[in-house]
C-alpha cells in the first residue's frame, strides 16, 4: 500500500513540473519552406527552414492555446498547410 502512495505522489509531482503544451505543429508551403510552431503556456516560438537550410527563429510571442491557433491561421493565410 505504501508503494501505491509513493507512485501517486511521484506522478503528481511529474505532472505539476511538466510544462503545459498549448499546441505544436509543422507547416509547409509549396516552395518547400517549412515552419515549426511550439507553444507552451509561457510562450510560443516559430522556427522556419528553407529547403536544405537550417532552422532559424521566425518569431516569439505570448503562449497559450488561443495564440497557437492564431499563429496557425496566420501562416495558413500565407499559403502554409499543416503536415
Backbone torsions as a table, in degrees:
resi	resn	phi	psi	omega
1	UNK	NA	-35.3	179.9
2	UNK	-64.4	-35.7	179.6
3	UNK	-64.9	-35.3	179.2
4	UNK	-64.2	-43.1	179.0
5	UNK	-64.8	-39.8	178.7
6	UNK	-65.8	-42.8	178.8
7	UNK	-64.3	-40.2	179.2
8	UNK	-65.9	-40.4	178.8
9	UNK	-65.0	-41.0	178.1
10	UNK	-63.8	-41.9	179.2
11	UNK	-63.7	-41.7	179.6
12	UNK	-64.2	-41.3	178.6
13	UNK	-65.7	-39.5	179.4
14	UNK	-62.5	-44.1	180.0
15	UNK	-68.9	-33.5	-179.2
16	UNK	-71.9	-32.2	-176.9
17	UNK	-85.8	-30.5	-176.7
18	UNK	-66.7	135.5	178.4
19	UNK	-70.3	143.2	-179.6
20	UNK	-80.3	124.5	178.2
21	UNK	-84.9	124.7	177.6
22	UNK	-88.3	-21.3	177.6
23	UNK	157.4	150.7	172.8
24	UNK	-152.3	148.8	-178.9
25	UNK	-168.2	164.9	177.1
26	UNK	-115.5	140.4	176.9
27	UNK	-128.1	154.1	176.5
28	UNK	-142.2	158.2	-179.4
29	UNK	-118.6	162.5	-175.6
30	UNK	-61.4	-25.5	178.6
31	UNK	-82.9	2.6	177.0
32	UNK	95.6	-5.7	178.7
33	UNK	-68.4	135.2	-178.6
34	UNK	-119.2	150.2	175.8
35	UNK	-129.5	145.5	170.6
36	UNK	-121.0	126.6	176.1
37	UNK	-111.9	125.1	179.0
38	UNK	-128.5	111.4	-178.5
39	UNK	-118.6	134.8	173.3
40	UNK	-123.2	177.7	177.3
41	UNK	-63.2	-27.6	-176.4
42	UNK	-86.9	-18.0	-179.8
43	UNK	168.9	161.9	178.4
44	UNK	-113.5	144.7	178.0
45	UNK	-133.1	129.9	177.6
46	UNK	-114.6	126.1	177.4
47	UNK	-118.5	145.9	-179.9
48	UNK	-127.7	158.4	-179.2
49	UNK	-150.6	128.4	172.6
50	UNK	-77.8	158.5	177.8
51	UNK	-56.5	125.8	-179.8
52	UNK	79.0	0.7	-177.6
53	UNK	-98.4	-169.9	178.9
54	UNK	-105.1	157.5	177.7
55	UNK	-72.0	134.3	177.5
56	UNK	-134.6	158.0	-179.1
57	UNK	-75.0	126.9	177.2
58	UNK	-95.9	-48.8	178.0
59	UNK	-163.4	158.5	173.5
60	UNK	-125.5	150.7	179.3
61	UNK	-160.6	-169.2	179.7
62	UNK	-64.5	152.2	179.9
63	UNK	-91.1	-178.8	177.3
64	UNK	109.9	157.1	-178.1
65	UNK	-62.5	-41.1	-179.4
66	UNK	-60.7	-42.2	-180.0
67	UNK	-69.7	-33.6	174.5
68	UNK	-60.5	-47.7	-179.6
69	UNK	-64.3	-35.6	176.3
70	UNK	-64.6	-41.3	178.7
71	UNK	-64.8	-42.2	178.9
72	UNK	-61.6	-45.7	178.8
73	UNK	-61.7	-41.4	-179.8
74	UNK	-59.7	-47.3	-176.7
75	UNK	-77.6	-28.2	173.6
76	UNK	-65.9	-34.7	176.3
77	UNK	-66.6	-21.8	178.7
78	UNK	-92.1	7.7	175.8
79	UNK	100.3	4.3	177.9
80	UNK	-84.8	151.9	176.9
81	UNK	-128.8	141.0	177.3
82	UNK	-64.6	141.0	177.3
83	UNK	-86.1	NA	NA
